[in-house]
Amino acid sequence: ILANQFLSTNAFLMLKVGAGLFMMVITNHIIACCWYGVGSFGDAGSSSQSWLHTAQLDSGDFGAAYAASLHWSLTQFTPATNNIAPESPLERVFALVIILLAIGVFSSFIASISSTLNMLRASRVENSKHYSKLFQFFNERNLSVNLYGKVKKLLRNEHLVVRVQEAEAALIEKIPERLKIQLHMEMYMPTLLSMKIWPKTKMSDVEYFYSNVCHLAISEGLAKPGQDVFMPGTDCKDAYILESGDMFYLPRQGRSFAKERG
């Protein structure tokens, strides 16, 4: 959720790749610990050897033994070579289970990484084509560089991911009307009461009025940075309540606009 809210598409895809690599490292760490435990269990017996004993790591440093375990774990997921092999039946059964697990996990991981990288590459190519056409449009008409810079800066905000609006959640349309009323009251009542323009009365006396206002008279709108909410000289059909963020009023001064914070 946080990634979708604050990251661009490219950053989110790169984060997805990093998260996949991190999960692979964690998985191999757990397998390495289990492999070391299986080797220690076999080494403790008197009748069978273990990979720790064969590799001469049973009496050595724990760090070296863990590094060898992690190396063995990673080689089960990749075609890399390794000189450590199971020595006891228990170790061989464990190795077989890990190999079967690695067949599914590694292939799925590679497919996910390939799909993510292809999406990232396609997104970059598509954006490059759009901006190339935009530059050609301005260049052919000898438009100002200043205007081109403003347009390009605002278009970058189009890639920002905002929270999902009610119209985009199609399943909400299927819920009963009474639940929609409750939904809208929970969405809009805090903002409505924060306006401090309502008479002080018991909520039970005006609950029906508030529920109708929230359900029938209020709707949610989202504006990205630089987006026009309304234009001067147009008919005023709505009243806007700013819930979060900042808005600027740009009164026309000749051919330009002056920014005033609102």
Secondary structure, DSSP 8 states (H G I E B T S, - for coil): -HHHHH--HHHHHHHHHHHHHHHHHHHHHHHHHHHHHHHHHHHHSSS---HHHHTT-SSS-HHHHHHHHHHHHHHHHSS---S----SHHHHHHHHHHHHHHHHHHHHHHHHHHHHHHHHHHHHHHHHHHHHHHHHHHHHTT--HHHHHHHHHHHHGGG------GGG-GGGGGS-HHHHHHHHHHHHHHHHHTT--S----HHHHHHHHHHIIIII-------TT--S--TTS---------SS--EE--EETTEE--EE-
